[in-house]
Amino acid sequence: MAKRLTIEVEGILEEEVLSETKVLKSNAGFYIGHEYFDTEMSSWLPYNRISDYFRTRRMAETYLVASGKTVAT
């Protein structure tokens, strides 16, 4: 489930829509983090990384489930 986050950037309040905590992938490997919805591009983009990198999706999913933040899909 997505959540809304209001942040201040250079004195201007902006609202971000963040994804649930989930497994994401980059060139460095798999990691746990969030995505945000960019309305100008109409797509989800990486927002943050809240874990180290994992070599496999399965390792990241196991970590995510053990952390209790959400259920991996």
OpenMM code with the backbone's topology and positions (N, CA, C; nanometers):
from openmm import Vec3, app, unit

residues = "MET ALA LYS ARG LEU THR ILE GLU VAL GLU GLY ILE LEU GLU GLU GLU VAL LEU SER GLU THR LYS VAL LEU LYS SER ASN ALA GLY PHE TYR ILE GLY HIS GLU TYR PHE ASP THR GLU MET SER SER TRP LEU PRO TYR ASN ARG ILE SER ASP TYR PHE ARG THR ARG ARG MET ALA GLU THR TYR LEU VAL ALA SER GLY LYS THR VAL ALA THR".split()
positions = [
    Vec3(0.0836, -0.1175, 0.0000),
    Vec3(0.0000, 0.0000, 0.0000),
    Vec3(0.0889, 0.1248, 0.0000),
    Vec3(0.0591, 0.2163, -0.0882),
    Vec3(0.1363, 0.3400, -0.0980),
    Vec3(0.1001, 0.4345, 0.0161),
    Vec3(0.1959, 0.5191, 0.0537),
    Vec3(0.1686, 0.6197, 0.1560),
    Vec3(0.2161, 0.7551, 0.1060),
    Vec3(0.1578, 0.8594, 0.1580),
    Vec3(0.1924, 0.9954, 0.1171),
    Vec3(0.2875, 1.0561, 0.2187),
    Vec3(0.3866, 1.1284, 0.1681),
    Vec3(0.4874, 1.1924, 0.2511),
    Vec3(0.5024, 1.3362, 0.2048),
    Vec3(0.4932, 1.4304, 0.2963),
    Vec3(0.5127, 1.5712, 0.2619),
    Vec3(0.6527, 1.6119, 0.3046),
    Vec3(0.7284, 1.6668, 0.2093),
    Vec3(0.8640, 1.7112, 0.2376),
    Vec3(0.8802, 1.8559, 0.1944),
    Vec3(0.9772, 1.9236, 0.2542),
    Vec3(1.0054, 2.0620, 0.2178),
    Vec3(1.1354, 2.0666, 0.1377),
    Vec3(1.1263, 2.1234, 0.0180),
    Vec3(1.2419, 2.1370, -0.0694),
    Vec3(1.2575, 2.2840, -0.1041),
    Vec3(1.3660, 2.3439, -0.0553),
    Vec3(1.3930, 2.4860, -0.0796),
    Vec3(1.2731, 2.5744, -0.0450),
    Vec3(1.2130, 2.5464, 0.0705),
    Vec3(1.1025, 2.6271, 0.1194),
    Vec3(0.9674, 2.5951, 0.0577),
    Vec3(0.9607, 2.4966, -0.0311),
    Vec3(0.8355, 2.4593, -0.0968),
    Vec3(0.7948, 2.3206, -0.0487),
    Vec3(0.6690, 2.3064, -0.0052),
    Vec3(0.6199, 2.1764, 0.0379),
    Vec3(0.5817, 2.0936, -0.0842),
    Vec3(0.6315, 1.9716, -0.0880),
    Vec3(0.6000, 1.8795, -0.1961),
    Vec3(0.5464, 1.7508, -0.1363),
    Vec3(0.4507, 1.6914, -0.2036),
    Vec3(0.3948, 1.5657, -0.1568),
    Vec3(0.4452, 1.4521, -0.2446),
    Vec3(0.5012, 1.3506, -0.1808),
    Vec3(0.5511, 1.2326, -0.2498),
    Vec3(0.4609, 1.1148, -0.2170),
    Vec3(0.4403, 1.0280, -0.3126),
    Vec3(0.3689, 0.9028, -0.2900),
    Vec3(0.4735, 0.7930, -0.2874),
    Vec3(0.4868, 0.7262, -0.1711),
    Vec3(0.5883, 0.6222, -0.1533),
    Vec3(0.5252, 0.4843, -0.1563),
    Vec3(0.5989, 0.3884, -0.2108),
    Vec3(0.5550, 0.2493, -0.2111),
    Vec3(0.5728, 0.1889, -0.0721),
    Vec3(0.5207, 0.0688, -0.0554),
    Vec3(0.5484, -0.0071, 0.0646),
    Vec3(0.6964, -0.0462, 0.0634),
    Vec3(0.7466, -0.0922, 0.1767),
    Vec3(0.8838, -0.1425, 0.1827),
    Vec3(0.8889, -0.2698, 0.0995),
    Vec3(0.9858, -0.2780, 0.0073),
    Vec3(0.9894, -0.3914, -0.0838),
    Vec3(1.1297, -0.4195, -0.1334),
    Vec3(1.1450, -0.5310, -0.2036),
    Vec3(1.2722, -0.5676, -0.2649),
    Vec3(1.2845, -0.4931, -0.3974),
    Vec3(1.3971, -0.4248, -0.4141),
    Vec3(1.4260, -0.3517, -0.5370),
    Vec3(1.5574, -0.4039, -0.5950),
    Vec3(1.5821, -0.3724, -0.7222),
    Vec3(1.7030, -0.4207, -0.7880),
    Vec3(1.7771, -0.3052, -0.8542),
    Vec3(1.9092, -0.3088, -0.8406),
    Vec3(1.9951, -0.2124, -0.9102),
    Vec3(2.1123, -0.2903, -0.9695),
    Vec3(2.2006, -0.2208, -1.0354),
    Vec3(2.3189, -0.2870, -1.0902),
    Vec3(2.4072, -0.3457, -0.9803),
    Vec3(2.3968, -0.2928, -0.8587),
    Vec3(2.4782, -0.3414, -0.7469),
    Vec3(2.4193, -0.4656, -0.6814),
    Vec3(2.2935, -0.4979, -0.7104),
    Vec3(2.2293, -0.6144, -0.6510),
    Vec3(2.0888, -0.5816, -0.6046),
    Vec3(2.0347, -0.6685, -0.5219),
    Vec3(1.9003, -0.6506, -0.4674),
    Vec3(1.9095, -0.5825, -0.3314),
    Vec3(1.8092, -0.5025, -0.2986),
    Vec3(1.8092, -0.4312, -0.1713),
    Vec3(1.6663, -0.4038, -0.1268),
    Vec3(1.6519, -0.3640, -0.0012),
    Vec3(1.5223, -0.3289, 0.0557),
    Vec3(1.5104, -0.1772, 0.0531),
    Vec3(1.3955, -0.1286, 0.0096),
    Vec3(1.3763, 0.0156, 0.0043),
    Vec3(1.2366, 0.0536, -0.0395),
    Vec3(1.2244, 0.1765, -0.0840),
    Vec3(1.0961, 0.2312, -0.1294),
    Vec3(1.1131, 0.2929, -0.2680),
    Vec3(1.0021, 0.3045, -0.3370),
    Vec3(0.9969, 0.3787, -0.4622),
    Vec3(0.9026, 0.4960, -0.4409),
    Vec3(0.9149, 0.6002, -0.5229),
    Vec3(0.8187, 0.7096, -0.5207),
    Vec3(0.7619, 0.7252, -0.6598),
    Vec3(0.6391, 0.7795, -0.6664),
    Vec3(0.5742, 0.7975, -0.7957),
    Vec3(0.6044, 0.9369, -0.8471),
    Vec3(0.6700, 0.9438, -0.9623),
    Vec3(0.7018, 1.0713, -1.0270),
    Vec3(0.5867, 1.1054, -1.1217),
    Vec3(0.5113, 1.2091, -1.0872),
    Vec3(0.3937, 1.2440, -1.1665),
    Vec3(0.4309, 1.2983, -1.3044),
    Vec3(0.5452, 1.3642, -1.3157),
    Vec3(0.5863, 1.4166, -1.4460),
    Vec3(0.6220, 1.3040, -1.5426),
    Vec3(0.6829, 1.1985, -1.4906),
    Vec3(0.7223, 1.0854, -1.5749),
    Vec3(0.6179, 0.9735, -1.5742),
    Vec3(0.5196, 0.9846, -1.4850),
    Vec3(0.4150, 0.8821, -1.4685),
    Vec3(0.4748, 0.7433, -1.4462),
    Vec3(0.5744, 0.7368, -1.3570),
    Vec3(0.6358, 0.6081, -1.3277),
    Vec3(0.6927, 0.6056, -1.1865),
    Vec3(0.7155, 0.4844, -1.1364),
    Vec3(0.7770, 0.4637, -1.0061),
    Vec3(0.9278, 0.4647, -1.0218),
    Vec3(0.9970, 0.5367, -0.9323),
    Vec3(1.1425, 0.5482, -0.9347),
    Vec3(1.1976, 0.5183, -0.7953),
    Vec3(1.3242, 0.4740, -0.7849),
    Vec3(1.3829, 0.4470, -0.6532),
    Vec3(1.3810, 0.5723, -0.5653),
    Vec3(1.3495, 0.5523, -0.4369),
    Vec3(1.3466, 0.6632, -0.3410),
    Vec3(1.4589, 0.6500, -0.2389),
    Vec3(1.4716, 0.5299, -0.1794),
    Vec3(1.5769, 0.5103, -0.0804),
    Vec3(1.6164, 0.3636, -0.0706),
    Vec3(1.7250, 0.3399, -0.0015),
    Vec3(1.7736, 0.2039, 0.0254),
    Vec3(1.7918, 0.1947, 0.1753),
    Vec3(1.7265, 0.0956, 0.2378),
    Vec3(1.7330, 0.0838, 0.3837),
    Vec3(1.8002, -0.0469, 0.4274),
    Vec3(1.8739, -0.1077, 0.3361),
    Vec3(1.9478, -0.2300, 0.3688),
    Vec3(2.0781, -0.2313, 0.2902),
    Vec3(2.1597, -0.3308, 0.3212),
    Vec3(2.2761, -0.3577, 0.2380),
    Vec3(2.2272, -0.4237, 0.1089),
    Vec3(2.3198, -0.4497, 0.0178),
    Vec3(2.2854, -0.5205, -0.1051),
    Vec3(2.2932, -0.6710, -0.0835),
    Vec3(2.2087, -0.7443, -0.1567),
    Vec3(2.2065, -0.8896, -0.1526),
    Vec3(2.2363, -0.9422, -0.2926),
    Vec3(2.2986, -1.0592, -0.2997),
    Vec3(2.3328, -1.1164, -0.4304),
    Vec3(2.2119, -1.1693, -0.5056),
    Vec3(2.1095, -1.2162, -0.4307),
    Vec3(1.9921, -1.2741, -0.4964),
    Vec3(1.8639, -1.2106, -0.4422),
    Vec3(1.7584, -1.2177, -0.5226),
    Vec3(1.6262, -1.1700, -0.4787),
    Vec3(1.5796, -1.2506, -0.3584),
    Vec3(1.6033, -1.3808, -0.3614),
    Vec3(1.5592, -1.4674, -0.2522),
    Vec3(1.6217, -1.4257, -0.1185),
    Vec3(1.7498, -1.3920, -0.1182),
    Vec3(1.8163, -1.3466, 0.0047),
    Vec3(1.7526, -1.2169, 0.0540),
    Vec3(1.7235, -1.1248, -0.0368),
    Vec3(1.6605, -0.9980, 0.0015),
    Vec3(1.5201, -1.0207, 0.0545),
    Vec3(1.4440, -1.1094, -0.0101),
    Vec3(1.3077, -1.1389, 0.0363),
    Vec3(1.3089, -1.2024, 0.1748),
    Vec3(1.4037, -1.2921, 0.1985),
    Vec3(1.4159, -1.3557, 0.3299),
    Vec3(1.4436, -1.2504, 0.4373),
    Vec3(1.5337, -1.1588, 0.4073),
    Vec3(1.5657, -1.0502, 0.5008),
    Vec3(1.4432, -0.9631, 0.5257),
    Vec3(1.3702, -0.9303, 0.4200),
    Vec3(1.2517, -0.8449, 0.4321),
    Vec3(1.1457, -0.9091, 0.5207),
    Vec3(1.1176, -1.0368, 0.4988),
    Vec3(1.0191, -1.1075, 0.5801),
    Vec3(1.0651, -1.1148, 0.7254),
    Vec3(1.1932, -1.1441, 0.7481),
    Vec3(1.2466, -1.1538, 0.8849),
    Vec3(1.2412, -1.0186, 0.9569),
    Vec3(1.2519, -0.9102, 0.8813),
    Vec3(1.2491, -0.7769, 0.9429),
    Vec3(1.1084, -0.7390, 0.9885),
    Vec3(1.0065, -0.8052, 0.9322),
    Vec3(0.8684, -0.7782, 0.9718),
    Vec3(0.8103, -0.6532, 0.9081),
    Vec3(0.8774, -0.5918, 0.8132),
    Vec3(0.8280, -0.4671, 0.7529),
    Vec3(0.7128, -0.4933, 0.6569),
    Vec3(0.7160, -0.6027, 0.5842),
    Vec3(0.6097, -0.6390, 0.4910),
    Vec3(0.6314, -0.7831, 0.4472),
    Vec3(0.5396, -0.8350, 0.3735),
    Vec3(0.5533, -0.9709, 0.3210),
    Vec3(0.6061, -0.9602, 0.1782),
    Vec3(0.7099, -1.0323, 0.1475),
    Vec3(0.7672, -1.0302, 0.0118),
    Vec3(0.6707, -1.0954, -0.0860),
    Vec3(0.6682, -1.0428, -0.2078),
    Vec3(0.5821, -1.1003, -0.3104),
    Vec3(0.6636, -1.1435, -0.4280),
] * unit.nanometer
topology = app.Topology()
chain = topology.addChain("A")
for resn in residues:
    res = topology.addResidue(resn, chain)
    for name in ("N", "CA", "C"):
        topology.addAtom(name, app.Element.getBySymbol(name[0]), res)
